[in-house]
Amino acid sequence: MSQFNLKALILAGVLLASPFAHATLEDGIRAANEGEFAVALKEFQYLADKGFAPGIYELAKLYEGGYGVTRDYRKAAALYQQGVKKNHPDSMFALAVLYDEGKGVKLDHQMAVTLFEKAAKKNLPAAQFNLGVMYANGVGVTRDYEAARNWYEKAAANNYSLAQFNLALMYFEGLGMPKDLEKSYIWNTIAEYNGNMQASHSRKLDERKMLPKEIEEAKEKADAIYAKIQVGTYAGEGRLF
């Protein structure tokens, strides 16, 4: 089992607003994905000038990554801040990562936690996961395994494999709760279904300590939870155990 790690992800902007803005944003994203950064820059800058939060966010990503422009973390942070003011969850998440890493802004783990929490409360899985990591590691906040588990649960219910794996780790090691090999197996299995190879290895370690009947029962529970997650009806810990 490995220690908790933050995962800084680049997430696609939320496509809300007029059909024209939607089309322009998609054109920009398509251009960026095809390496046509000059076109993407033009599209995103146009949307940013109009105050369209997803466009501001995508423009910030170009500056953060140095795609078609000179990499400029300060510029990216300033743009993400504009998105935050417009209540845009992906911008909250991205700015939180910059604060956590001290890129373009002064290193500030507490601010990172604040922003992760804002995005997490808007049901952004990556933010829920990272907030769980902050609580588990005691970075920017007092270590609180119960809070970490709660946020991992929310991200896991959103089918976020890293959260599913970390949830298994907490049950395996008994962090803030009694050790529970069955639940470790269940969440490792679910994370493995989502392609997490670390979880696959950990599941095999769980199996070495379980009886065949226990494995069979845990597998059935994992499948039941995974099915509910797939259709968005898994409500969290305790509903199927």
Contacts in CASP RR format, 6 or more apart in sequence:
PFRMAT RR
TARGET T0000
AUTHOR 0000-0000-0000
METHOD contacts of the structure
MODEL  1
MSQFNLKALILAGVLLASPFAHATLEDGIRAANEGEFAVALKEFQYLADK
GFAPGIYELAKLYEGGYGVTRDYRKAAALYQQGVKKNHPDSMFALAVLYD
EGKGVKLDHQMAVTLFEKAAKKNLPAAQFNLGVMYANGVGVTRDYEAARN
WYEKAAANNYSLAQFNLALMYFEGLGMPKDLEKSYIWNTIAEYNGNMQAS
HSRKLDERKMLPKEIEEAKEKADAIYAKIQVGTYAGEGRLF
1 169 0 8 1.000
1 172 0 8 1.000
1 173 0 8 1.000
1 202 0 8 1.000
1 205 0 8 1.000
2 169 0 8 1.000
2 198 0 8 1.000
4 133 0 8 1.000
4 136 0 8 1.000
4 137 0 8 1.000
4 166 0 8 1.000
4 169 0 8 1.000
5 133 0 8 1.000
6 97 0 8 1.000
6 100 0 8 1.000
6 130 0 8 1.000
6 133 0 8 1.000
6 134 0 8 1.000
7 126 0 8 1.000
7 129 0 8 1.000
7 130 0 8 1.000
7 162 0 8 1.000
8 97 0 8 1.000
8 101 0 8 1.000
9 93 0 8 1.000
9 126 0 8 1.000
10 61 0 8 1.000
10 94 0 8 1.000
11 90 0 8 1.000
11 93 0 8 1.000
11 94 0 8 1.000
11 124 0 8 1.000
11 126 0 8 1.000
12 29 0 8 1.000
12 90 0 8 1.000
13 25 0 8 1.000
13 29 0 8 1.000
13 54 0 8 1.000
13 55 0 8 1.000
13 57 0 8 1.000
13 58 0 8 1.000
13 88 0 8 1.000
13 90 0 8 1.000
14 53 0 8 1.000
14 54 0 8 1.000
14 88 0 8 1.000
14 89 0 8 1.000
14 90 0 8 1.000
15 22 0 8 1.000
15 25 0 8 1.000
15 26 0 8 1.000
15 54 0 8 1.000
16 54 0 8 1.000
17 52 0 8 1.000
17 54 0 8 1.000
21 47 0 8 1.000
21 50 0 8 1.000
21 52 0 8 1.000
24 43 0 8 1.000
24 46 0 8 1.000
24 47 0 8 1.000
25 43 0 8 1.000
25 44 0 8 1.000
25 47 0 8 1.000
25 52 0 8 1.000
25 54 0 8 1.000
25 55 0 8 1.000
25 58 0 8 1.000
27 39 0 8 1.000
27 43 0 8 1.000
28 39 0 8 1.000
28 40 0 8 1.000
28 43 0 8 1.000
28 44 0 8 1.000
28 58 0 8 1.000
29 40 0 8 1.000
29 58 0 8 1.000
31 37 0 8 1.000
31 39 0 8 1.000
31 40 0 8 1.000
31 43 0 8 1.000
32 40 0 8 1.000
32 58 0 8 1.000
32 62 0 8 1.000
32 67 0 8 1.000
35 67 0 8 1.000
37 62 0 8 1.000
37 67 0 8 1.000
37 68 0 8 1.000
37 69 0 8 1.000
38 68 0 8 1.000
40 58 0 8 1.000
40 62 0 8 1.000
40 67 0 8 1.000
40 68 0 8 1.000
41 59 0 8 1.000
41 62 0 8 1.000
41 68 0 8 1.000
41 69 0 8 1.000
44 55 0 8 1.000
44 56 0 8 1.000
44 58 0 8 1.000
44 59 0 8 1.000
44 62 0 8 1.000
45 59 0 8 1.000
47 54 0 8 1.000
47 55 0 8 1.000
47 56 0 8 1.000
47 58 0 8 1.000
47 59 0 8 1.000
48 55 0 8 1.000
48 56 0 8 1.000
48 59 0 8 1.000
48 79 0 8 1.000
48 82 0 8 1.000
51 82 0 8 1.000
51 86 0 8 1.000
53 82 0 8 1.000
53 83 0 8 1.000
53 86 0 8 1.000
53 87 0 8 1.000
53 88 0 8 1.000
53 91 0 8 1.000
54 88 0 8 1.000
54 90 0 8 1.000
56 79 0 8 1.000
56 80 0 8 1.000
56 82 0 8 1.000
56 83 0 8 1.000
56 86 0 8 1.000
56 88 0 8 1.000
56 91 0 8 1.000
57 79 0 8 1.000
57 80 0 8 1.000
57 83 0 8 1.000
57 88 0 8 1.000
57 90 0 8 1.000
57 91 0 8 1.000
57 94 0 8 1.000
59 79 0 8 1.000
60 75 0 8 1.000
60 76 0 8 1.000
60 77 0 8 1.000
60 79 0 8 1.000
60 80 0 8 1.000
60 91 0 8 1.000
60 94 0 8 1.000
61 67 0 8 1.000
61 76 0 8 1.000
61 94 0 8 1.000
62 68 0 8 1.000
62 69 0 8 1.000
63 69 0 8 1.000
63 71 0 8 1.000
63 72 0 8 1.000
63 73 0 8 1.000
63 75 0 8 1.000
63 76 0 8 1.000
63 79 0 8 1.000
64 71 0 8 1.000
64 73 0 8 1.000
64 76 0 8 1.000
64 94 0 8 1.000
64 98 0 8 1.000
64 103 0 8 1.000
65 71 0 8 1.000
65 76 0 8 1.000
66 72 0 8 1.000
73 98 0 8 1.000
73 103 0 8 1.000
73 104 0 8 1.000
73 105 0 8 1.000
74 104 0 8 1.000
74 105 0 8 1.000
76 94 0 8 1.000
76 98 0 8 1.000
76 104 0 8 1.000
77 95 0 8 1.000
77 98 0 8 1.000
77 103 0 8 1.000
77 104 0 8 1.000
77 105 0 8 1.000
79 91 0 8 1.000
80 91 0 8 1.000
80 94 0 8 1.000
80 95 0 8 1.000
80 98 0 8 1.000
81 91 0 8 1.000
81 95 0 8 1.000
82 91 0 8 1.000
83 91 0 8 1.000
83 92 0 8 1.000
84 91 0 8 1.000
84 92 0 8 1.000
84 95 0 8 1.000
84 115 0 8 1.000
84 118 0 8 1.000
89 118 0 8 1.000
89 119 0 8 1.000
89 122 0 8 1.000
89 123 0 8 1.000
89 124 0 8 1.000
89 127 0 8 1.000
90 119 0 8 1.000
90 124 0 8 1.000
92 115 0 8 1.000
92 116 0 8 1.000
92 118 0 8 1.000
92 119 0 8 1.000
92 122 0 8 1.000
92 124 0 8 1.000
92 127 0 8 1.000
93 115 0 8 1.000
93 116 0 8 1.000
93 119 0 8 1.000
93 124 0 8 1.000
93 126 0 8 1.000
93 127 0 8 1.000
93 130 0 8 1.000
95 105 0 8 1.000
95 115 0 8 1.000
96 111 0 8 1.000
96 112 0 8 1.000
96 113 0 8 1.000
96 114 0 8 1.000
96 115 0 8 1.000
96 116 0 8 1.000
96 119 0 8 1.000
96 127 0 8 1.000
96 130 0 8 1.000
97 112 0 8 1.000
97 130 0 8 1.000
98 104 0 8 1.000
98 105 0 8 1.000
99 105 0 8 1.000
99 106 0 8 1.000
99 107 0 8 1.000
99 108 0 8 1.000
99 109 0 8 1.000
99 111 0 8 1.000
99 112 0 8 1.000
99 115 0 8 1.000
100 107 0 8 1.000
100 109 0 8 1.000
100 112 0 8 1.000
100 130 0 8 1.000
100 139 0 8 1.000
101 107 0 8 1.000
102 108 0 8 1.000
105 111 0 8 1.000
109 134 0 8 1.000
109 139 0 8 1.000
109 140 0 8 1.000
109 141 0 8 1.000
110 140 0 8 1.000
110 141 0 8 1.000
112 134 0 8 1.000
112 140 0 8 1.000
113 131 0 8 1.000
113 134 0 8 1.000
113 139 0 8 1.000
113 140 0 8 1.000
113 141 0 8 1.000
116 127 0 8 1.000
116 130 0 8 1.000
116 131 0 8 1.000
116 134 0 8 1.000
117 127 0 8 1.000
117 131 0 8 1.000
118 127 0 8 1.000
119 126 0 8 1.000
119 127 0 8 1.000
120 127 0 8 1.000
120 128 0 8 1.000
120 131 0 8 1.000
120 151 0 8 1.000
120 154 0 8 1.000
123 154 0 8 1.000
123 158 0 8 1.000
125 154 0 8 1.000
125 155 0 8 1.000
125 158 0 8 1.000
125 159 0 8 1.000
125 160 0 8 1.000
125 163 0 8 1.000
126 155 0 8 1.000
126 160 0 8 1.000
128 151 0 8 1.000
128 152 0 8 1.000
128 154 0 8 1.000
128 155 0 8 1.000
128 158 0 8 1.000
128 160 0 8 1.000
128 163 0 8 1.000
129 151 0 8 1.000
129 152 0 8 1.000
129 155 0 8 1.000
129 160 0 8 1.000
129 162 0 8 1.000
129 163 0 8 1.000
129 166 0 8 1.000
131 151 0 8 1.000
132 147 0 8 1.000
132 148 0 8 1.000
132 151 0 8 1.000
132 152 0 8 1.000
132 155 0 8 1.000
132 163 0 8 1.000
132 166 0 8 1.000
133 139 0 8 1.000
133 148 0 8 1.000
133 166 0 8 1.000
134 140 0 8 1.000
134 141 0 8 1.000
135 141 0 8 1.000
135 143 0 8 1.000
135 144 0 8 1.000
135 145 0 8 1.000
135 147 0 8 1.000
135 148 0 8 1.000
135 151 0 8 1.000
136 143 0 8 1.000
136 145 0 8 1.000
136 148 0 8 1.000
136 166 0 8 1.000
136 170 0 8 1.000
136 175 0 8 1.000
137 143 0 8 1.000
138 144 0 8 1.000
145 170 0 8 1.000
145 175 0 8 1.000
145 176 0 8 1.000
145 177 0 8 1.000
146 176 0 8 1.000
146 177 0 8 1.000
148 170 0 8 1.000
148 175 0 8 1.000
149 167 0 8 1.000
149 170 0 8 1.000
149 176 0 8 1.000
149 177 0 8 1.000
149 237 0 8 1.000
151 163 0 8 1.000
152 163 0 8 1.000
152 164 0 8 1.000
152 166 0 8 1.000
152 167 0 8 1.000
152 170 0 8 1.000
153 163 0 8 1.000
153 167 0 8 1.000
153 236 0 8 1.000
153 237 0 8 1.000
154 163 0 8 1.000
155 162 0 8 1.000
155 163 0 8 1.000
156 163 0 8 1.000
156 164 0 8 1.000
156 167 0 8 1.000
156 187 0 8 1.000
156 190 0 8 1.000
156 229 0 8 1.000
156 236 0 8 1.000
157 229 0 8 1.000
157 232 0 8 1.000
157 234 0 8 1.000
157 235 0 8 1.000
157 236 0 8 1.000
158 229 0 8 1.000
159 194 0 8 1.000
159 229 0 8 1.000
159 230 0 8 1.000
161 190 0 8 1.000
161 191 0 8 1.000
161 194 0 8 1.000
161 195 0 8 1.000
161 196 0 8 1.000
161 199 0 8 1.000
162 191 0 8 1.000
162 196 0 8 1.000
164 187 0 8 1.000
164 188 0 8 1.000
164 190 0 8 1.000
164 191 0 8 1.000
164 194 0 8 1.000
164 196 0 8 1.000
164 199 0 8 1.000
165 187 0 8 1.000
165 188 0 8 1.000
165 191 0 8 1.000
165 196 0 8 1.000
165 198 0 8 1.000
165 199 0 8 1.000
165 202 0 8 1.000
167 183 0 8 1.000
167 187 0 8 1.000
168 183 0 8 1.000
168 184 0 8 1.000
168 185 0 8 1.000
168 186 0 8 1.000
168 187 0 8 1.000
168 188 0 8 1.000
168 191 0 8 1.000
168 199 0 8 1.000
168 202 0 8 1.000
169 175 0 8 1.000
169 184 0 8 1.000
169 202 0 8 1.000
170 176 0 8 1.000
170 177 0 8 1.000
171 177 0 8 1.000
171 179 0 8 1.000
171 180 0 8 1.000
171 181 0 8 1.000
171 183 0 8 1.000
171 184 0 8 1.000
171 187 0 8 1.000
172 179 0 8 1.000
172 181 0 8 1.000
172 184 0 8 1.000
172 202 0 8 1.000
172 206 0 8 1.000
173 179 0 8 1.000
174 180 0 8 1.000
181 206 0 8 1.000
181 209 0 8 1.000
181 210 0 8 1.000
181 214 0 8 1.000
182 210 0 8 1.000
182 214 0 8 1.000
182 217 0 8 1.000
182 218 0 8 1.000
182 221 0 8 1.000
183 241 0 8 1.000
184 202 0 8 1.000
184 206 0 8 1.000
185 203 0 8 1.000
185 206 0 8 1.000
185 207 0 8 1.000
185 210 0 8 1.000
185 215 0 8 1.000
185 218 0 8 1.000
185 219 0 8 1.000
185 222 0 8 1.000
186 218 0 8 1.000
186 221 0 8 1.000
186 222 0 8 1.000
186 225 0 8 1.000
187 199 0 8 1.000
187 222 0 8 1.000
188 199 0 8 1.000
188 200 0 8 1.000
188 202 0 8 1.000
188 203 0 8 1.000
188 206 0 8 1.000
189 199 0 8 1.000
189 203 0 8 1.000
189 218 0 8 1.000
189 219 0 8 1.000
189 222 0 8 1.000
189 226 0 8 1.000
190 199 0 8 1.000
190 222 0 8 1.000
190 225 0 8 1.000
190 226 0 8 1.000
190 229 0 8 1.000
191 198 0 8 1.000
191 199 0 8 1.000
192 199 0 8 1.000
192 200 0 8 1.000
192 203 0 8 1.000
193 226 0 8 1.000
207 215 0 8 1.000
210 218 0 8 1.000
221 240 0 8 1.000
221 241 0 8 1.000
224 240 0 8 1.000
225 234 0 8 1.000
225 240 0 8 1.000
228 234 0 8 1.000
228 240 0 8 1.000
234 240 0 8 1.000
END
